[in-house]
Amino acid sequence: MTDTLHPEDRKLITLARATRARNGVAEGAAVRDETGRTYVAGTVALDSLRLSALQTAVAMAVASGATSLEAAAVVSEAVAVPDTDRAAVRDLGGPATPVLLAGPDGTPGATITAG
């Protein structure tokens, strides 16, 4: 990974990558709340419920009492973060919240904002 990535952001990517690999899901995601706590999730693909990994991680943060987000990361084969995922981050963290996208090997790609 690049040396310019903050260690706490690198941690988010590592956690998301590990969840993706361990659970054998399409995506892994991690978010960090305003107190520094992290929430990690994988894609939810049930017949009655479909959530991306990032939507699930945000929901876990909200359910645990988080009131804001400092950052989010997604590990995926996708080349972009869907608008619906950015909206979930924006709802909790605001439009300036950074969202990191990394490939399956954990190599960081784009960093965008939830905006």
Buried (B, 14 or more C-beta within 10 A) or exposed (E): EEEEBEEEBBBBBBBBBBBBBEBEBBBBBBBBBEEEEBBBBBBBEEEEEEBBBBBBBBBBBBEEEBEEBBBBBBBBEBEEBBEEBBEBBBEBBEEEBBBBBBBBEBEBBEBBBBE
